[in-house]
Structure formats: C-alpha cells, structure tokens
Amino acid sequence: MRELVELMVKSLVDDPDQARVNEVAGESVIVYEVSVAEEDLGKVIGKGGRIANAMRTIVKAAATKTDKKATVEILS
C-alpha cells in the first residue's frame, strides 16, 4: 500500500526525488505521512483539498482488504 501512495504522490509533483512516504502502523490504523518539496505542496493537496481527499479515499478502499483503517496525512 505504501508503494501505491508513493506512486500517486510522485506522479503529481515536479520534483519526485523530494517526495517521501512514511508508514506509521498503529493497532487498528495505518497512517501514511507524505512529505514533499514546499513548492509541490499545493499540487498534492489540490484545490480545496480535492486531490488529498481523493488519495485518502483510494487508500481507505485499498485498506479494506487488510481489515485495518488507513489514512494519508500531508506534512508541510
């Protein structure tokens, strides 16, 4: 699943080498922390947060196979 988030983020940004995805696993929730270059932050969040919400929806749908909850956090 981490690879899925990485693929989505790196395809959105201008500088894919700066994009990092960190997986933090809890008891019932997996959090994918995304960090990108400052100038690419708007591209990952999107207008009104649409792109970020779409990524969260995709990750939640993919996480149903593992019986855990998953979310994406975008770090500035």
Buried (B, 14 or more C-beta within 10 A) or exposed (E): BEEBBBEBBBEBBEEBEBBEBEEEEEEEEBBBBBBBBEEBBEBBBBEEEEBBEEBBEBBEEEBEEEEBBBBBEBEE
